[in-house]
Amino acid sequence: MIFLFSNHALEEMKRRAIPERILELVLNDPQQIVPERGSLKVYQSVVDFGDGKQFLLRAIVDDTLEPAIVVTVYRTSKIGKYWRQS
């Protein structure tokens, strides 16, 4: 799938020090895709950003569009709060 990044998503990637290559890995092979409001979905994976600490990287995506739009992105240490059990 092809993804475009909104200006907001690009700003948040920079502000939150989220490398594009890591985000692309999550978008192309997420550990989970969770429904969000409306047509939005959360593509998320547990990621080590290189310091040994695990974070949940969450990308809010509208994948009903072609190409899909990444609305925003963030990482959180509160993995249990957002992780969905099957």
C-alpha positions in Angstrom: 0.0 0.0 0.0 1.2 3.5 -0.7 1.1 6.1 2.1 1.2 9.8 2.0 2.0 11.9 5.1 0.0 14.9 6.2 1.9 18.0 7.1 0.8 17.4 10.7 2.2 13.8 10.6 5.5 15.1 9.2 5.7 17.8 12.0 5.0 15.2 14.7 7.6 12.8 13.3 10.2 15.5 13.6 9.0 16.8 17.0 8.8 13.3 18.5 12.1 12.1 16.9 10.4 9.2 15.0 12.6 8.1 12.1 10.7 7.7 8.8 12.3 4.3 8.1 10.8 2.9 11.4 7.4 4.4 10.6 7.5 2.8 7.2 8.2 -0.6 8.7 5.2 -0.3 10.9 3.0 1.0 8.1 4.0 -1.9 5.8 3.9 -4.6 8.4 2.0 -3.6 11.5 1.6 -5.9 14.4 -1.9 -4.7 14.8 -4.5 -2.6 12.9 -7.1 -1.2 15.3 -10.3 0.6 14.3 -10.4 4.3 15.3 -13.1 6.9 14.8 -14.9 7.0 11.5 -12.7 5.7 8.6 -9.5 6.0 10.6 -7.4 3.0 11.7 -4.4 2.8 14.0 -1.4 0.9 12.5 0.7 0.0 15.5 3.7 -2.1 16.5 6.0 -2.4 19.6 9.4 -0.9 18.6 12.8 -0.4 20.1 14.1 3.0 19.1 17.7 1.9 19.7 18.0 2.6 23.5 16.7 -0.8 24.6 13.4 0.7 25.7 10.2 -0.5 24.0 7.5 1.9 22.8 4.3 1.4 21.0 4.5 3.3 17.7 1.0 4.3 16.6 0.1 5.8 13.2 -3.4 7.1 12.7 -4.3 6.3 9.0 -7.2 6.9 6.7 -6.7 3.9 4.4 -10.0 4.3 2.6 -8.3 6.9 0.4 -5.9 6.0 -2.4 -3.1 6.6 -1.5 -3.7 6.2 2.2 -3.0 9.3 4.4 -1.1 9.1 7.6 -2.9 11.7 9.7 -0.6 11.7 12.8 2.0 9.5 14.5 3.2 9.1 18.0 5.0 6.7 20.4 4.0 5.8 23.9 5.3 3.7 26.7 1.8 2.8 27.7 1.7 -0.3 25.6 -1.0 -2.1 27.7 -3.4 0.9 27.4 -3.6 0.6 23.6 -2.7 -3.0 22.8 -5.7 -5.1 21.8 -5.8 -8.7 22.9 -7.3 -11.2 20.3 
